[in-house]
Amino acid sequence: MTTPRHIVPGALVMVTTRCVQRFFKLAPSKEVNELYEYLLAYTSAKYHVGVIAAVAMSNHAHLVAVDHDGRLPDMLQEMNMIMARGMNHFRGEHGSFFDRNNVDIKSLEDEGALFVAMGYLAANPVAAGCVERG
């Protein structure tokens, strides 16, 4: 059983979600990019989560957001479920997509923590060699 999360409405957070066994299930493609962007927009609006920044890497994704109503876990559950079902269907696969025990939600306590998180999101694709510059 996972440890209960401390959910605070209005909290500023950074979320990291990893693919099962760190497989490259989110490797960039037209289908991955379109579905990820759509689901991020749809679920964030539905659950009143303010997206500040997001990046999907090949085997994980990061999100910096404001959880206005304390519904971030609901948003993540729906977004990840539909993303997994959609990509598994598209690829003719089945089974786990995201590692259900590896969703990390960190509270960003102040402006400094927000700037560090934003810098990390911008630098992560560069550090991984996915892009030349952020």
C-alpha positions, 0 to 999 in steps of 0.5 A: 500500500502506498503512503497517503499523499498530503493534498493541499488545495492551492498548492504549487507542485512538481509531479514526475510520472515514470513509465513502467520499467523506465521503458521509452513508452513516451518516445516523441511521435506525432501520436504521443505528442498530440495525445499527451498535449490534449489530455494535459489540456482536457484533464487540467481544465476538468480538475481545475489544475493550473499548468505552469510547465510540462515536459514529456521525455521518452520514459517519464514526464514532469509537470509543474502546476497549481492544484487549485481544488486539491484534485491533482490526484484525480487529474493524474489518474484520468490523464495517465489512464487514458494515455496508457489505453490510447497508446496501448491501443495505437501500438497493439499492446496491452498491460502497464504503461506507467509505473503506478508506484513511481508518481512523485508529487513534490510541494514547491514551498516558495518562489525559489523552489518554483524557479529551480523546478522550472530550470530543471524542466527546461534543462532536462531534455538538454541534459538527456541529449534530446535537444541541443538547447532549451 
